[in-house]
Each structure stands twice: as C-alpha cells, then as structure tokens.
Amino acid sequence: MNYILLSDILWYSGHILSGLSIIFSHNNYYLAVSLVIFGQFITIISRPIGRIKNKIDNTINENEFHEII
C-alpha cells in the first residue's frame, strides 16, 4: 500500500470537507460544525499515516545510483 498517496488523499479530503463547512454555515449550522470536526480529524490522522514506511521500498539512494551509472 502506498501510504504517502493515502495520506495525501486524506489531507486534501479533510481540507475540502472543512472548506465545505463555509457553504453550509449559512443554512445548516450543525452540519457545518460536523464537517469541520470530521474534516480536521481526517487532516490530523493523515500526517502519521504519511510517515509509515512501505514494506517494499523501491527508491534508490544516491550511492546505488552512482554504482548503476
């Protein structure tokens, strides 16, 4: 699983939900507050998820790159 991609999706989704609360704040106050709380929660949990290391690391460090060339 690509945790960096998952964390980016969660981060953007959380900010979109928080932004949608501005639209709903004029008509439905409780929905707006719920969207802010849920959106901020998603944004907060996205940070530690993005720091999880993948079990299969396909990146090449600088020393290996010079050995290939």
C-alpha positions in Angstrom: 0.0 0.0 0.0 1.3 3.5 -0.9 0.9 5.3 2.4 2.1 8.6 1.1 -0.6 8.6 -1.6 -3.2 7.6 1.1 -2.1 10.4 3.4 -2.3 13.0 0.5 -5.8 11.9 -0.3 -6.9 12.1 3.3 -5.2 15.5 3.7 -7.0 17.0 0.7 -10.3 15.4 1.6 -10.1 16.8 5.1 -9.4 20.3 3.8 -12.2 20.0 1.3 -14.7 19.0 4.0 -13.6 21.8 6.2 -14.0 24.2 3.3 -17.5 22.9 2.6 -18.5 24.0 6.0 -18.3 27.6 4.9 -21.0 26.9 2.3 -23.3 25.1 4.8 -22.7 27.5 7.7 -25.4 29.9 6.4 -28.2 27.3 6.2 -27.3 24.4 8.5 -25.1 25.3 11.4 -24.9 21.8 12.9 -23.8 20.3 9.5 -21.1 22.9 9.2 -19.7 22.2 12.6 -19.8 18.5 11.9 -18.0 18.9 8.6 -15.3 21.0 10.3 -14.7 18.5 13.1 -14.7 15.5 10.7 -12.5 17.3 8.2 -10.0 18.3 10.8 -9.9 14.8 12.2 -9.1 13.4 8.8 -6.5 16.0 8.2 -4.8 15.2 11.6 -4.7 11.5 11.0 -3.3 11.9 7.6 0.1 13.1 8.9 1.1 9.9 10.8 -0.1 7.7 8.0 2.2 9.5 5.6 5.2 8.7 7.8 4.6 4.9 7.7 7.4 3.2 5.8 6.4 0.9 2.9 7.5 -2.7 3.3 8.8 -2.8 -0.2 11.0 0.3 -0.7 11.6 0.9 -4.4 13.7 4.0 -4.0 17.3 4.1 -5.0 19.6 6.0 -2.7 22.4 8.2 -4.0 25.2 5.7 -3.7 23.3 3.0 -5.5 22.5 5.4 -8.3 26.2 6.2 -8.9 27.0 2.5 -9.0 24.4 1.9 -11.7 25.9 4.7 -13.9 
